[in-house]
């Protein structure tokens, strides 16, 4: 009897402390949810420490938008929500950490700095019903919040998303909306990829042709990299750029939300837009340049050969004068301490042909083209540092010798980051095999064609600190979003979410607290929030991986592997549309001899969660042959 009594007590204590009532992303350091809820009613008063009113105003804006009557007062004694700056700093939580308590008398968020209060507010909003994300979604609701005791702080200081606006231009408002989405999940770095072969997106007043010429190409739709070359009479009116006033506005908007913007001007490669504007910047003088790239093939990726000269010429002194002008204006617009200068995928085809480059190599004692790029990088570093900024580039800048103070962003796997860290250089990890959010995330047959795949489960395995590397050199990590196949903000959202949840958890949450099985139910709860906010996301986690093989009899065998637990996958070969009354997949299936298509659909708890996917048998056979 005594044993049963103690078992009962343990069960009760567990019920009082379980965190099952809340679904927070990224997972906090510590969450306790005692039984009970705070009934805030329909009127919420916010009290805030003097000096932190901007955070309270942002919270008020969010709540008012959802229809809640809301007010803000400085130093009010009794309030629904109290935002407090600690009089004595709590060393445990640091600058960006916070403590959040929801109890019978209301909500208290305390932090050492406004940034911590802001992140505490993001967590608090996740305790509200999902309709807080909807315009007037809570107008007629009496708000109740679950009791909670949360202590939280980030694992890394660098928690980024890279947004490529060169391949397709996104408006100033769309960039602001992107910032609003990322801060909900405690990202604090927007890596803004502003220049590439397809467009120069930032006004440089001393070089006006960069935007009057370099910001525009011919609109093409289909598969990027396979487009026909633009004809001379096709209008070059697709694109756009940000004025310096636009940039200042976005930078200020980001700052209010504790986001630093890392600008990237990608050189010496990926510079066709700049070279189209100023042909003298290339070694070839722009002789074979037919204009800003519109998505036609300009490189042979199988041989790493440039078909068009898109490189700045490292032997041309005017290139460094040009870059000095660019970085002078860039440094005045972006207060963040780093400037990213690219350095990736610099195919040396035209450098190898250049007499000027050969003369430079002889003069400087450079043995190969990698050392030529290193020479270029070191000179660019001096220009960037002369503007009071720190120099950053993709991991190719390691080749031929690293510039003295360079910060490396490792994208070709973890190897470059490991090498840079062992040379005592700061590193941001953004490896393709975990965090390239432009990769196909689901069934290849139905998704827009991209050259690689990345499931969310793989993204969730991202660990920014490799074994054997001193963690002090790893600044953090980020997800990268290249937009070759992202024509609209809706499709960009679809590609980012929910994989960006996984990246957020990798760079914020304690390593020991990351758990795929508890992550998925939280993702599903956040899908409800995205539905309320009308933000698009991919349901790919509900749809299985598909593998095919040809057996000894010459028959097609299809294997379906679900990404998450709890799915029933229904299928057919009879050209109809399966639902939960159709056969359930349980083992590899053999396609009937004369079948022309296989269709699948996923259900969970009796509800359709995956899309009906049509897979032509011919396509499945091609997969098997590959």
Buried (B, 14 or more C-beta within 10 A) or exposed (E): EEEEEEEEEEEEEEEEEBBEBBBBBBBBBBBBBBEBBBEBEEEBBBBBBEEBBBBBBBBBEBBBBBBBEBBBEEEBEEBBBBBBBBEEEBEEBBBBBBBBBBBEEBBBBBBBBBBBBBBBBBBBBBBBBBBBBBEEBBEEBEBBBBBBBBBBBBBBEBBBBBBBBBBBBBEBEBBBBBBBBBBBBBBBBBBBBBBBBBBBBBBBEEBEBBBEBBBBBBBBEEEBBEBEBBEEEBEBEBBBBBEBEBBBBBBEBBBBBBBBBBBBBBBBBBBBBBBBBBBEBBBBBBEEBBBBBBBBBBBEEEEEEBEBBBBBBBBBEEBBEBBBBBBBBBBEBBEBEBBBBBBBBBBBBBBBEBEEBBEBBEEEEBEEBBBBBBBBBBBBBBBBBEBEBBBBBBBBBBBBBBBEBBBBBBBBBBEBBBBBBEEEBBBBBBBBBBBBBBBBBBBBBBBBEBEEBBBBBBBBBBEBBBEEBEEEBBBBBBBBBBBBBBBEBEBBBBBBBBBBBBBBBBBBBBEEBBEBEEBBEBBBBBBBBBBBBEBBBBBBBBBBBBBBBEEEEEEBBBBBEBBBEEBBBBBBBEEEEBEEEBEEBEEEBEBEEEBEBBBBBBBBEEEBBBBBBBBEBEBBBEBBEE
